[in-house]
Amino acid sequence: MKHQLALFGLLAVAAPAAAKGLTIEDMLAMRRISDPAVSPDGKQGAFAVRDTDFDANRGRFDIWLAATDGGAARQLTTHLENDQAPEWSSDGSWIYFLSSRSGSSQVWRIRPSGGEAEAVTRLPADVGSFKLFHDGKHLVVAVEVWPDAKSIAESVKRDEERAKSKVKARVYDQLLFRHWDHWEDGKYSHLFVWTSPEAGGKADDARDLTPGLATDTPIQPFGGMDDVSISPDGKTVAFVARVAGRENAWHTNTDVFLVAADGKTRPVAITAANPAYDFGPAFSPDGKSLALRMMKRAGFEADRQRIAVYDLASKKLRVVTEGWDRSAGSILWNPDGKTIYTDTDHLGSHAVFAIDVASGNARVVVDKGTNTAPQLAGDRLVFARDTLRSPVELYTVKLEGGELRQITHLNDARVKAIAWGDYEQFSFKGAKGDAVYGYVIKPSGFSGGKAPVAFLIHGGPQGSFGDHFHYRWNPEVFAGHGFGVVMVDFHGSTGYGQAFTDAISGDWGGAPYDDLMMGLDAALDKYTWLDRNRVAALGASYGGYMINWINGKTDRFKALVCHDGNLDERIGYYNTEELWFDEWEHGGVPWDKTEGFTKHNPIELVKNWKTPTLVIHGGLDYRVVDTQGMATFTALQRKGVPSRFLYFPDENHWVLKPQNSKLWHDEVLAWIDKWTRR
């Protein structure tokens, strides 16, 4: 398998006689860097690298190392199973990581100099994620268990007994009964403290910090160990949980809890007074404070994320960034406790900012491109960076900002071999007279004439199509196929201030639709090489909803692609799992606020549909359920509109498996080719 992976990579690296645009094969061959972790002395960075094994239809992860001064990167683990989420011991002598090499997911460790990895935990259940205590003798691990089980072993035994039953029926008394892409089974992710055998513990056992609680930590489906923090003295663990029980489906409220690491006290919520989201706790270097991110509006998942600091002695919470109109995405303390570094969407990019803890003043450290996961390395920051023309590599920058230094080069040869489409950001006066931003990309190798257009519409809807290398909706793949690409960050998008984000709620088919049409017109007028008579529009999630709305509003497009989009917003409420989203966006529940669900409902305009449409849906999508896609295709077919239905029974809201991704791109490009190249 290693030889297969090497061959797959070499095929992508070898430059053709003439450079070509980005293809799906090129994109899949890119090495995906994640989970950067800097050594205590700041001289090395460990990180995970995913290689795509196309034949096995999966990604495979290894741990790598790179010197933060830019020395050559080297691969540290080479096992056929996944190794990821590296974390350094406090003395820098070990790198701990999560691995499935033993047949289950456990914590392992390896010397930075190399050699054989050794098992750390031998728990009877999978470790979902972990954090290392400063003393190196304890871990916080997340394990899925039955909440009333007395031990992990007892929980596993119950699983084994249930597996013997031939009855596979499920019975539920409350929501959520399914979430994102899986059915709930009564188990929850609990935090356990694992103690090493040298410190008197057992490799196959750990102590539950939340016994009996029917709640997940990290929160599902996307929470991670950034929602867990260990105090510098190792005595306290901070974590995030949602504890509304049957009301979890329609309440966004999460709280930050503190619990003694020895498990002798019950968890205490320190943010109980806030009815909205609280997450991302991070102890200050001196252990006297706890920073966290918080929203203020209950029920709204896209409210501004403020940074707040909780004083552990006085038990008072102070919001630090109330005056900063951006949404903090992470928290990294400077060792002096005076500055917090964070990343955030910002005017079509994703930037790194430094926040003065005393005043709340923010300054840009890194601006353009997509910059995430900042880590301290002495007097510099290490961070992950990508752009529309480059997948993630690691970079460093001085703490005050300035010139960037690239320290990994895993994809340099692949990037150099591709003829990228040139891109630039543009702006125009959109709905309500507001400035609206977008990007336009030339076809790769474009030398003149008119180019057909792929008009990409982002999901969320509180999201952004910015300067980012995407593995599902990569605009350079369309440019590589000969299309000019236009993307518009309509009202509701993030990175332009909270009022701009708020503007979409209750107005899904209003200002955002106007922005999209006005933005497309602005691009067509400014970039005359775009062929206004050969435009296809494509979108997923909210973008898929918008495609269905567009089909009823205009016939200006030659073709449409609707991926996982709602046809009927009203029944969509009853189909989905996180009810808070629809209740906020449409002003309440559909039996009380009918107008909110019907005024911009695509199903009401099906009578106008006439544009050829490719419909795509995943069978494991419980956010926008597959019957919405089936209904869209049924309506198109019954009306005699040229249409095609692509169904992935093994994918959720996203298409993630390599071979499925290849098919998705083949079908999408063939469909828009068919209708725009006539």
C-alpha positions in Angstrom: 0.0 0.0 0.0 2.9 2.4 0.7 4.1 1.8 -2.8 0.7 2.5 -4.2 0.5 5.8 -2.3 4.0 6.8 -3.5 3.0 6.0 -7.1 -0.2 8.0 -6.7 1.8 11.0 -5.4 4.4 10.7 -8.1 1.8 10.8 -10.8 0.5 14.1 -9.5 4.0 15.6 -9.1 5.4 14.7 -12.5 5.0 17.8 -14.7 3.4 17.3 -18.1 4.9 18.7 -21.2 2.6 21.7 -20.9 1.2 22.7 -17.6 -2.5 22.1 -17.2 -5.2 23.4 -15.0 -6.2 21.8 -11.7 -8.1 18.5 -12.0 -9.9 16.4 -9.5 -7.0 13.9 -9.6 -4.5 16.7 -8.8 -6.7 17.9 -6.0 -7.0 14.5 -4.4 -3.2 14.0 -4.7 -2.4 17.1 -2.6 -1.0 16.3 0.8 -3.3 17.7 3.5 -1.5 19.3 6.5 -3.4 19.6 9.8 -3.1 19.6 13.6 0.1 21.7 13.9 1.8 21.5 17.3 5.0 23.4 18.2 7.6 21.9 20.5 8.2 23.6 24.0 11.4 25.1 22.8 9.7 26.5 19.7 12.2 24.9 17.3 10.1 22.2 15.7 6.5 21.7 14.6 4.8 18.3 14.5 1.7 18.0 12.3 -0.5 15.4 10.6 -0.4 14.8 6.9 -3.1 13.0 5.0 -2.3 11.1 1.8 -5.2 10.0 -0.3 -5.3 6.3 -1.1 -7.7 6.4 -4.1 -7.9 2.6 -4.5 -8.7 2.1 -0.9 -11.2 5.0 -1.1 -9.8 6.7 2.0 -7.3 9.1 3.5 -4.3 7.9 5.5 -2.6 10.0 8.1 1.0 10.1 9.4 2.9 12.4 11.8 5.6 14.7 10.3 8.1 17.1 11.8 9.5 20.4 10.4 12.0 22.9 11.9 10.3 26.2 12.5 13.3 28.0 11.0 12.4 26.4 7.6 14.5 23.2 7.6 13.4 20.2 5.6 10.3 18.4 6.9 10.6 14.6 7.6 8.0 11.9 8.1 8.0 10.5 11.6 5.4 7.7 11.4 4.8 5.3 8.5 2.2 2.9 9.7 -0.6 1.8 7.4 -3.2 2.9 9.9 -4.0 6.5 10.8 -1.7 8.5 13.1 -2.9 12.0 13.8 -3.4 14.8 16.4 0.2 15.2 17.7 0.9 16.8 21.0 4.3 17.4 22.7 5.2 16.4 26.2 6.2 19.4 28.3 9.9 18.5 28.2 9.9 18.0 24.4 11.1 14.4 24.7 7.9 12.7 23.3 5.3 13.3 20.8 1.9 11.8 21.7 -0.6 11.1 19.0 -3.8 9.3 18.3 -3.5 6.0 16.3 -5.6 3.2 15.1 -2.6 0.9 14.6 -3.6 -1.5 17.4 -7.0 -2.1 15.9 -8.8 0.6 18.0 -8.1 4.3 18.4 -5.6 4.8 21.2 -3.0 7.2 22.4 0.6 6.4 21.3 3.9 8.2 21.6 7.2 8.4 19.7 10.5 10.1 20.2 11.0 13.2 18.0 14.2 11.6 16.8 12.2 8.7 15.5 12.3 5.0 16.3 9.4 2.7 17.2 6.2 4.2 18.6 4.9 2.8 21.8 1.3 2.4 23.1 0.2 4.6 25.9 -3.4 3.8 26.5 -5.0 0.4 26.2 -8.6 1.2 26.9 -11.3 -1.3 25.9 -13.0 1.4 23.8 -11.9 3.9 21.1 -10.3 7.1 22.3 -12.0 9.9 20.2 -9.5 12.6 21.2 -7.1 13.5 24.0 -5.1 16.2 25.8 -1.9 15.7 27.8 -1.4 17.1 31.3 1.8 19.1 31.9 3.2 16.3 34.1 3.1 13.8 31.3 1.6 11.2 33.6 -2.1 12.0 32.9 -4.3 12.4 29.9 -7.8 13.7 29.4 -9.4 11.3 26.9 -12.9 11.5 25.2 -14.6 8.1 25.1 -18.2 7.2 23.9 -19.9 5.4 26.8 -23.3 4.6 28.3 -23.6 7.5 30.8 -24.7 5.3 33.7 -22.0 2.7 33.2 -19.6 2.4 36.2 -16.6 2.0 34.0 -15.5 1.9 30.4 -15.3 -1.9 30.6 -18.9 -2.1 31.8 -20.0 0.1 28.9 -18.2 -2.1 26.4 -19.8 -5.2 27.9 -23.2 -3.6 27.4 -22.3 -2.9 23.7 -21.4 -6.6 23.3 -24.6 -7.8 24.8 -26.7 -5.5 22.6 -24.8 -6.6 19.5 -26.0 -10.2 20.1 -29.7 -9.2 19.6 -31.2 -9.8 16.3 -33.7 -6.9 16.9 -32.3 -3.7 15.4 -35.3 -1.5 16.2 -34.7 1.8 18.0 -37.1 3.5 20.4 -36.9 7.2 21.3 -38.7 9.3 23.9 -37.1 12.7 22.9 -35.0 14.6 20.4 -32.4 14.3 19.1 -32.9 10.8 17.7 -30.4 11.4 14.9 -27.7 14.0 14.3 -25.7 15.0 11.2 -25.1 11.6 9.7 -25.7 9.0 12.5 -28.6 7.7 14.7 -28.3 8.4 18.4 -27.8 5.2 20.3 -28.0 6.4 24.0 -24.2 6.7 24.4 -22.4 9.9 25.0 -18.8 11.2 24.7 -17.5 11.6 28.2 -14.2 13.0 29.4 -12.0 10.6 31.4 -8.7 11.2 33.2 -6.3 8.5 32.4 -3.4 7.9 34.8 -0.2 6.2 33.6 0.8 2.9 35.3 4.0 4.7 36.6 1.8 7.1 38.5 -0.4 4.3 39.9 -3.0 4.1 37.2 -4.0 1.4 34.7 -3.4 1.5 31.0 -6.8 0.0 30.4 -8.9 2.2 32.7 -9.7 5.8 33.4 -11.8 8.0 35.7 -15.1 9.6 34.3 -15.3 13.3 35.0 -19.0 13.5 34.1 -20.5 10.2 35.4 -24.2 9.8 34.8 -24.5 12.9 32.6 -26.4 12.4 29.4 -24.3 15.0 27.5 -21.5 15.0 25.0 -18.0 16.5 25.5 -16.7 17.5 23.1 -20.1 18.6 21.8 -21.4 16.9 18.7 -21.1 16.7 15.8 -18.0 18.9 15.2 -16.6 19.6 18.7 -12.9 18.9 19.4 -10.3 19.2 22.1 -10.3 23.0 21.6 -13.4 22.8 23.9 -11.2 21.3 26.7 -8.5 23.0 28.7 -6.3 21.8 31.6 -5.1 24.3 34.2 -1.3 24.8 34.4 -1.2 23.1 37.8 -3.1 20.1 36.5 -5.8 20.4 39.2 -8.8 21.6 37.1 -10.3 20.7 33.7 -12.5 23.1 31.8 -14.8 21.7 29.2 -17.9 22.5 27.2 -21.3 20.7 27.3 -24.9 21.1 26.2 -27.2 20.1 29.1 -30.7 21.0 28.0 -31.8 17.4 27.6 -34.9 17.0 25.4 -34.6 20.7 24.5 -31.1 20.4 23.0 -32.7 20.1 19.6 -34.0 23.7 19.7 -31.6 25.4 22.1 -28.1 26.5 21.1 -27.0 27.0 24.7 -23.7 25.4 25.7 -21.8 26.1 28.9 -18.2 26.0 30.1 -17.8 23.8 33.1 -15.0 23.4 35.6 -14.3 20.1 37.3 -11.5 18.8 39.6 -9.1 16.6 37.7 -9.2 14.1 40.5 -13.0 13.7 39.9 -13.8 14.4 43.5 -16.2 17.3 42.7 -19.2 17.6 40.4 -18.7 19.9 37.3 -19.8 23.5 37.8 -21.1 25.7 35.0 -19.3 29.1 35.1 -21.4 30.5 32.1 -24.9 29.4 33.3 -26.1 33.0 33.1 -25.5 33.2 29.4 -28.3 31.4 27.4 -26.3 31.2 24.2 -23.2 29.4 23.0 -20.1 29.3 25.1 -17.0 27.4 23.9 -13.3 27.2 23.5 -12.0 27.6 27.1 -8.3 28.3 27.5 -6.5 28.8 30.9 -4.2 31.7 31.1 -0.5 30.9 31.4 -0.5 31.9 35.1 -3.7 29.8 35.7 -5.6 32.7 37.3 -8.0 33.3 34.4 -9.9 31.4 31.8 -10.5 32.8 28.3 -13.5 31.6 26.3 -15.6 32.4 23.3 -19.2 33.3 23.7 -22.3 34.4 21.8 -25.1 36.4 23.4 -28.2 35.7 21.4 -29.9 32.4 22.4 -31.0 30.2 19.5 -28.7 31.9 16.9 -25.7 29.8 15.8 -24.1 32.5 13.7 -24.0 35.3 16.4 -20.7 37.1 16.9 -18.2 35.1 18.9 -16.7 37.4 21.5 -13.6 36.6 23.6 -14.3 36.9 27.3 -12.0 36.3 30.3 -13.3 34.7 33.5 -11.4 35.5 36.7 -11.2 32.3 38.8 -10.8 34.1 42.1 -13.6 36.7 41.8 -15.7 34.5 39.5 -16.4 37.5 37.3 -16.7 37.3 33.5 -15.4 40.2 31.4 -16.1 40.5 27.7 -12.9 41.6 26.0 -13.9 42.1 22.3 -17.3 43.7 22.6 -16.1 46.5 20.4 -14.5 44.3 17.7 -16.9 43.5 14.9 -15.4 40.1 14.0 -16.1 36.6 15.2 -13.2 35.0 17.1 -12.4 31.5 15.9 -9.7 30.4 18.4 -7.8 31.4 21.5 -4.1 31.4 22.0 -2.6 33.2 25.0 0.8 34.9 24.8 3.0 33.7 27.7 2.8 37.2 29.3 -1.0 36.9 29.5 -1.4 40.3 27.9 -2.3 39.2 24.4 -4.6 36.6 22.8 -4.2 35.5 19.2 -7.2 34.4 17.3 -8.3 33.8 13.7 -11.4 35.0 11.9 -13.2 35.5 8.6 -12.2 39.0 7.3 -13.3 40.6 4.0 -13.0 37.4 1.9 -10.0 36.1 3.7 -9.4 34.4 7.1 -7.0 36.4 9.1 -5.0 36.1 12.3 -5.4 38.9 14.8 -3.8 39.9 18.1 -6.2 41.0 20.8 -5.0 43.2 23.7 -6.5 41.6 26.8 -6.8 44.8 28.8 -8.3 47.0 26.1 -9.9 44.6 23.6 -8.1 46.4 20.8 -7.4 44.2 17.8 -4.6 44.4 15.2 -4.0 42.3 12.1 -1.0 39.9 12.2 -1.7 38.0 9.0 -4.3 39.3 6.6 -4.8 37.8 3.1 -5.5 34.1 2.4 -6.8 31.6 4.8 -4.8 31.4 8.0 -5.7 29.2 10.9 -4.4 27.2 13.9 -1.9 29.8 15.3 0.8 28.4 17.6 3.6 30.1 19.5 7.2 29.5 18.6 9.3 31.8 20.6 9.0 35.3 19.1 7.0 34.0 16.1 3.7 32.4 15.3 3.4 29.2 13.4 0.1 28.8 11.5 -1.5 26.9 8.7 -2.0 28.9 5.5 -3.7 28.2 2.2 -5.1 30.2 -0.8 -7.1 29.6 -3.9 -3.9 28.5 -5.6 -2.2 26.5 -2.8 -3.3 23.9 -0.3 -2.2 24.2 3.4 1.4 24.6 4.2 2.9 25.8 7.5 4.2 29.3 7.8 5.7 31.6 10.5 5.5 35.3 11.1 6.8 37.7 13.8 4.3 38.3 16.6 3.9 41.9 15.4 3.2 40.7 11.8 5.3 41.3 8.7 6.9 39.0 6.2 5.7 35.4 6.1 8.1 32.5 6.0 7.0 29.1 4.6 8.4 26.2 6.6 6.8 23.2 4.9 6.9 22.5 1.2 5.0 19.2 0.8 3.0 20.4 -2.2 5.4 22.8 -3.9 6.1 20.5 -6.8 2.5 19.7 -7.3 1.5 23.3 -7.2 4.2 24.3 -9.6 3.1 21.8 -12.2 -0.4 23.3 -12.4 -1.5 26.2 -14.6 -3.6 28.1 -12.1 -6.4 30.4 -13.0 -5.6 34.0 -12.1 -8.0 35.4 -9.6 -8.9 38.8 -8.0 -11.4 40.2 -5.5 -14.0 42.6 -6.7 -16.7 44.7 -5.0 -20.0 46.3 -6.1 -23.0 48.1 -4.6 -25.4 45.3 -3.6 -28.8 45.1 -1.9 -29.6 47.9 0.5 -26.8 50.0 -1.1 -24.2 48.0 0.9 -20.7 47.1 -0.4 -20.6 43.4 -1.4 -17.5 41.5 -2.2 -16.7 38.5 -4.5 -14.0 36.8 -6.4 -13.5 36.1 -10.1 -11.1 33.5 -11.5 -9.9 33.2 -15.1 -9.8 29.8 -16.8 -6.4 28.3 -16.5 -4.2 29.2 -19.5 -6.7 31.7 -20.7 -5.4 33.6 -23.7 -8.5 35.5 -24.9 -12.0 35.2 -26.2 -15.1 34.4 -24.2 -15.2 31.8 -21.4 -18.3 30.0 -20.1 -19.0 30.8 -16.5 -19.4 28.7 -13.3 -21.3 30.8 -10.8 -20.7 29.2 -7.3 -23.0 29.9 -4.4 -21.8 29.1 -0.9 -23.8 27.4 1.9 -24.2 28.2 5.5 -25.8 30.5 4.7 -23.6 32.3 7.2 -20.3 31.4 5.5 -18.0 32.7 2.8 -16.5 31.8 -0.5 -13.1 33.4 0.0 -9.4 33.0 -0.7 -9.3 29.3 0.3 -8.2 26.0 -1.1 -11.4 23.8 -0.8 -11.5 20.0 -1.2 -15.2 19.8 -2.0 -16.0 23.1 -3.8 -12.7 24.1 -5.3 -13.2 26.9 -7.8 -9.8 26.2 -9.4 -11.1 22.8 -10.6 -13.7 24.7 -12.6 -11.1 27.1 -13.9 -8.9 24.1 -14.8 -11.8 22.8 -16.8 -12.0 26.0 -18.9 -14.6 28.0 -16.9 -14.4 31.5 -15.6 -15.6 31.4 -12.0 -17.6 34.0 -10.1 -18.3 33.8 -6.4 -20.3 36.4 -4.4 -20.4 36.8 -0.6 -24.0 37.9 -0.4 -25.8 39.4 2.6 -25.5 36.8 5.4 -21.9 36.0 4.7 -19.3 36.2 7.4 -16.3 38.5 7.7 -18.0 41.8 6.9 -19.4 42.7 10.3 -22.3 41.1 12.3 -25.0 43.4 10.8 -24.1 42.1 7.4 -24.3 38.5 8.6 -27.6 39.1 10.4 -29.2 40.5 7.3 -30.1 37.1 5.8 -32.3 35.9 8.7 -35.9 36.1 7.7 -34.9 37.2 4.1 -33.4 34.1 2.5 -34.7 34.8 -1.0 -34.6 38.6 -0.7 -31.3 40.5 -0.4 -29.1 37.5 -0.9 -30.8 36.7 -4.2 -30.5 40.4 -5.2 -26.8 40.4 -4.3 -26.1 37.3 -6.3 -27.8 38.7 -9.5 -26.3 42.1 -9.0 -22.8 40.6 -8.3 -23.0 38.4 -11.4 -24.0 41.4 -13.5 -21.2 43.4 -12.0 -18.6 40.7 -12.8 -20.0 40.2 -16.4 -19.7 44.0 -17.0 -16.3 44.3 -15.5 -14.7 41.2 -16.9 -15.7 41.2 -20.5 -14.1 37.8 -21.2 -16.9 36.2 -19.2 -19.6 35.0 -21.6 -22.9 36.2 -20.2 -24.8 33.9 -22.5 -23.2 30.7 -21.1 -23.5 30.8 -17.4 -24.2 27.8 -15.1 -25.1 28.3 -11.4 -24.1 25.7 -8.7 -24.7 25.5 -5.0 -24.9 23.2 -1.9 -26.8 23.4 1.3 -28.2 27.0 1.4 -26.6 27.3 -2.0 -28.7 24.3 -3.1 -31.8 26.0 -1.7 -30.8 29.1 -3.6 -30.5 27.1 -6.8 -34.1 25.9 -6.4 -35.2 29.5 -5.7 -33.3 30.8 -8.7 -35.0 28.2 -10.9 -38.3 29.7 -10.0 -37.2 33.4 -10.3 -35.1 33.6 -13.6 -34.2 31.6 -16.7 -30.9 33.5 -17.3 -28.8 30.4 -16.6 -28.1 27.6 -19.1 -27.8 25.0 -16.3 -28.1 24.5 -12.6 -26.6 22.2 -10.0 -28.4 21.7 -6.7 -26.5 19.7 -4.1 -28.3 18.9 -0.8 -30.7 21.8 -1.0 -34.2 22.2 0.4 -37.1 22.3 -2.0 -39.7 23.0 0.8 -38.5 25.0 3.8 -41.7 24.2 5.8 -41.3 20.4 5.6 -37.6 20.9 5.9 -38.1 22.0 9.5 -39.8 18.7 10.4 -37.1 16.7 8.5 -34.0 18.2 10.1 -32.4 17.6 13.5 -31.0 21.0 14.8 -34.3 22.8 15.0 -32.9 26.0 16.4 -31.5 26.9 13.0 -34.8 27.0 11.2 -36.5 28.6 14.2 -34.1 31.5 14.2 -33.8 31.9 10.4 -37.6 31.8 9.8 -38.8 33.5 13.0 -40.2 30.7 15.0 -42.0 27.3 14.5 -43.9 26.7 11.3 -47.3 26.2 13.1 -47.1 29.7 14.6 -44.9 31.5 12.0 -46.2 30.1 8.7 -45.2 33.2 6.8 -41.5 32.9 7.8 -41.4 29.5 6.1 -43.4 30.2 3.0 -42.5 33.7 1.8 -39.2 32.5 0.2 -40.1 28.9 -0.3 -38.8 27.3 -3.6 -41.7 24.9 -3.7 -44.1 27.7 -4.3 -42.3 28.6 -7.6 -41.9 25.1 -9.1 -44.5 26.1 -11.7 -41.8 28.4 -13.2 -39.0 25.9 -13.4 -37.5 25.4 -16.8 -33.7 25.4 -16.5 -31.8 22.0 -16.9 -30.8 20.9 -13.4 -28.5 18.3 -11.9 -29.7 17.2 -8.5 -27.2 15.6 -6.0 -27.9 14.3 -2.5 -26.3 12.2 0.2 -28.3 9.4 1.9 -26.7 10.1 5.2 -27.6 13.8 5.2 -29.9 14.3 8.2 -29.4 18.1 8.1 -31.1 18.5 4.7 -32.6 15.1 4.2 -32.4 13.1 1.0 -36.2 13.2 0.3 -35.7 17.0 -0.5 -33.4 16.1 -3.3 -35.7 13.3 -4.5 -38.7 15.8 -4.5 -36.7 18.3 -6.5 -35.9 15.7 -9.1 -39.5 14.4 -9.2 -40.7 18.0 -9.8 -38.2 18.5 -12.6 -39.1 15.2 -14.3 -42.8 15.7 -14.0 -42.5 19.1 -15.6 -40.4 17.8 -18.4 -37.3 19.8 -17.5 -34.0 18.2 -18.5 -32.7 16.8 -15.2 -30.4 14.2 -13.7 -30.2 12.7 -10.1 -26.9 11.7 -8.5 -27.4 9.9 -5.2 -24.7 8.9 -2.7 -26.1 6.4 -0.2 -22.8 6.5 1.8 -22.3 10.3 2.1 -23.7 12.9 4.4 -24.1 16.6 3.7 -20.6 16.5 2.2 -19.0 14.2 -0.4 -15.9 12.9 1.4 -14.8 9.6 -0.1 -12.2 10.0 -2.8 -13.9 7.8 -5.4 -17.2 9.5 -4.7 -15.5 12.9 -5.0 -14.2 11.9 -8.4 -17.6 10.8 -9.6 -19.1 14.1 -8.2 -16.7 16.2 -10.2 -17.1 14.1 -13.4 -20.9 14.4 -13.3 -21.0 18.1 -12.4 -18.4 19.1 -15.0 -20.1 17.0 -17.7 -23.5 18.5 -16.8 -22.4 22.1 -17.1 -20.3 21.3 -20.2 -23.4 19.8 -21.8 -25.5 23.0 -21.5 -22.9 25.8 -21.7 -20.7 24.6 -24.6 -23.4 24.3 -27.2 
